[in-house]
Amino acid sequence: MKLLFYKWHSFMNRGIEQALRELDIEYDTCFFQQRDWEKDEGLSEVLRNKLKSGDFDAVLSVNFAPIVSTVCEELGVRYISWIYDSPVHIRDFSPMKNSVNEIYSFDRGECEAMAELGIEMRHMPLASDILFASDAEGITPENKISLVGRLYQTDYSYMASPLSDYSRGRLEGIIASQREVTCAYIIPSLVTEELLADLNRDFAKASGGNYEIGRRELMFLLAGEVTGRDRLLAAGLLSKRHPLEIYGGEKDERLTEVSFFPYVDYYEKMPLVFAGSAINLNITLRTIRTGVPLRVMDVLACGGFCITDAGEEVYELFEVGREIETYGSLEELAEKCDYYLSHDTERAAIARAGLAAARARFTFKDRLARMLLAHYNDIRVKSPSTTASLPAGGGKT
């Protein structure tokens, strides 16, 4: 078997290539950084020439690239994609129905939502880059909390400014409802066509008919606003009790006791932050329905202690309280941070168990073997014992 790995400036590239080598899979790479996933800026020509120059059985990519799928459909080459974003950041879903596609997503809830649109998407949890552990080896964690990620400062206030008081109130009600529900993404059920029509009447009146908002755009904006409020309130509460550092390139002047830093390089600096922090906080983007974000996998792969908001798949994939910690409210988050910052032995034991879980159950080698073995019987995992205890993956949802 011979693969073409289509690369762009994404996460997971290093882990995937290491796994392909471990699996003895012959592969070549093709790099092209698109500015817009749905605009052909020369990618189709580059990819077509590359595929014609070698006898490739399949193309593999991180996230789904519509243009790659279109070229593969034209040439009859299987296209395998593994998505770490939710929702999928494309506007036109029609290429996702191409016959050559084999699409995997870390978010089972997203798979189920896509199935309602007639799109076949398979569930595959993400992996942890085991090389991170060596990058972070020997670092003693400091008594601090770290959050690597954006504050999600959205345009919601600007967007809502021309709306009627009634329309703004309805949007605030949706935001409040989603903030109350921590284990489900309910915004799609609350953004009705009737609501969208009312909003666009207000926008048309304010803009002279020059602006309207789409349903997906509105849902993502509201989810980002919920996430931003979640992170703002959590940061404000925790920073009054403990040292808190945020690495995301954004600064909020209201968080006077937070130490802000630029976003850290994924491979060079991020492992040092995770290993060097007593507590690593994950507050999930609310568009993720059930899946465990890559950030959680990264923390564990660095041997860091992770506390994350409660999510459906977290409880399926991890032993909560032994390999990872969760919280269901701001009050519980504060209480658990207080506890673990004063109980070093227990915190360190959970971090070690999380690292062991990452190494044993969440490797790129296993994940790629599962995806590729779905159609290619000539690939074998060298160490099958490492996959025996893994949750089932790669099946249709």
Secondary structure as the mmCIF struct_conf table of DSSP 4:
data_model
#
loop_
_struct_conf.conf_type_id
_struct_conf.id
_struct_conf.beg_label_comp_id
_struct_conf.beg_label_asym_id
_struct_conf.beg_label_seq_id
_struct_conf.end_label_comp_id
_struct_conf.end_label_asym_id
_struct_conf.end_label_seq_id
STRN STRN1 LYS A 2 LYS A 7
BEND BEND1 HIS A 9 HIS A 9
BEND BEND2 PHE A 11 MET A 12
HELX_RH_AL_P HELX_RH_AL_P1 ASN A 13 GLU A 22
TURN_TY1_P TURN_TY1_P1 LEU A 23 ASP A 24
STRN STRN2 GLU A 26 PHE A 31
BEND BEND3 ARG A 35 ASP A 36
TURN_TY1_P TURN_TY1_P2 TRP A 37 GLU A 38
BEND BEND4 LYS A 39 LYS A 39
BEND BEND5 GLU A 41 GLY A 42
HELX_RH_AL_P HELX_RH_AL_P2 LEU A 43 SER A 53
BEND BEND6 GLY A 54 GLY A 54
BEND BEND7 ASP A 57 ASP A 57
STRN STRN3 ALA A 58 VAL A 62
BEND BEND8 ASN A 63 ASN A 63
HELX_RH_AL_P HELX_RH_AL_P3 PRO A 66 LEU A 75
TURN_TY1_P TURN_TY1_P3 GLY A 76 GLY A 76
STRN STRN4 ARG A 78 ILE A 83
BEND BEND9 ASP A 85 PRO A 87
BEND BEND10 ARG A 91 ARG A 91
HELX_RH_3T_P HELX_RH_3T_P1 SER A 94 LYS A 97
TURN_TY1_P TURN_TY1_P4 SER A 99 VAL A 100
STRN STRN5 ASN A 101 SER A 105
BEND BEND11 PHE A 106 PHE A 106
HELX_RH_AL_P HELX_RH_AL_P4 ARG A 108 ALA A 115
TURN_TY1_P TURN_TY1_P5 GLU A 116 GLY A 118
STRN STRN6 ARG A 122 HIS A 123
TURN_TY1_P TURN_TY1_P6 ILE A 130 ILE A 130
HELX_RH_AL_P HELX_RH_AL_P5 LEU A 131 ASP A 135
TURN_TY1_P TURN_TY1_P7 ALA A 136 GLY A 138
HELX_LH_PP_P HELX_LH_PP_P1 ILE A 139 PRO A 141
STRN STRN7 GLU A 142 VAL A 148
BEND BEND12 GLY A 149 GLY A 149
BEND BEND13 ASP A 155 ASP A 155
HELX_RH_AL_P HELX_RH_AL_P6 TYR A 156 ALA A 160
TURN_TY1_P TURN_TY1_P8 SER A 161 PRO A 162
BEND BEND14 LEU A 163 LEU A 163
HELX_RH_AL_P HELX_RH_AL_P7 ASP A 165 GLU A 180
BEND BEND15 THR A 182 ALA A 184
HELX_RH_AL_P HELX_RH_AL_P8 ILE A 187 LEU A 190
BEND BEND16 VAL A 191 VAL A 191
HELX_RH_AL_P HELX_RH_AL_P9 GLU A 193 SER A 207
TURN_TY1_P TURN_TY1_P9 GLY A 208 GLY A 208
BEND BEND17 GLY A 209 GLY A 209
HELX_RH_AL_P HELX_RH_AL_P10 ARG A 215 SER A 239
TURN_TY1_P TURN_TY1_P10 LYS A 240 ARG A 241
BEND BEND18 HIS A 242 HIS A 242
STRN STRN8 LEU A 244 TYR A 247
BEND BEND19 GLY A 248 GLY A 249
TURN_TY1_P TURN_TY1_P11 GLU A 253 ARG A 254
TURN_TY1_P TURN_TY1_P12 THR A 256 GLU A 257
HELX_LH_PP_P HELX_LH_PP_P2 VAL A 258 VAL A 258
STRN STRN9 SER A 259 PHE A 261
HELX_LH_PP_P HELX_LH_PP_P3 PRO A 262 ASP A 265
TURN_TY1_P TURN_TY1_P13 TYR A 266 LYS A 269
HELX_RH_AL_P HELX_RH_AL_P11 MET A 270 ALA A 275
TURN_TY1_P TURN_TY1_P14 GLY A 276 GLY A 276
STRN STRN10 SER A 277 ASN A 282
TURN_TY1_P TURN_TY1_P15 ARG A 286 THR A 287
BEND BEND20 THR A 290 THR A 290
HELX_LH_PP_P HELX_LH_PP_P4 GLY A 291 PRO A 293
HELX_RH_AL_P HELX_RH_AL_P12 LEU A 294 ALA A 301
TURN_TY1_P TURN_TY1_P16 CYS A 302 GLY A 303
STRN STRN11 CYS A 306 ASP A 309
HELX_RH_AL_P HELX_RH_AL_P13 GLU A 312 LEU A 317
BEND BEND21 PHE A 318 PHE A 318
STRN STRN12 VAL A 320 VAL A 320
TURN_TY1_P TURN_TY1_P17 GLY A 321 GLU A 323
STRN STRN13 ILE A 324 ILE A 324
STRN STRN14 GLU A 325 TYR A 327
BEND BEND22 GLY A 328 SER A 329
HELX_RH_AL_P HELX_RH_AL_P14 LEU A 330 LEU A 341
TURN_TY1_P TURN_TY1_P18 SER A 342 SER A 342
HELX_RH_AL_P HELX_RH_AL_P15 ASP A 344 ARG A 361
HELX_RH_AL_P HELX_RH_AL_P16 PHE A 364 LEU A 373
TURN_TY1_P TURN_TY1_P19 ALA A 374 HIS A 375
TURN_TY1_P TURN_TY1_P20 ASN A 377 ASP A 378
BEND BEND23 LYS A 382 LYS A 382
HELX_RH_3T_P HELX_RH_3T_P2 PRO A 384 THR A 387
TURN_TY1_P TURN_TY1_P21 ALA A 388 SER A 389
BEND BEND24 LEU A 390 LEU A 390
HELX_LH_PP_P HELX_LH_PP_P5 PRO A 391 ALA A 392
BEND BEND25 GLY A 394 GLY A 395
STRN STRN15 LYS A 396 LYS A 396
#
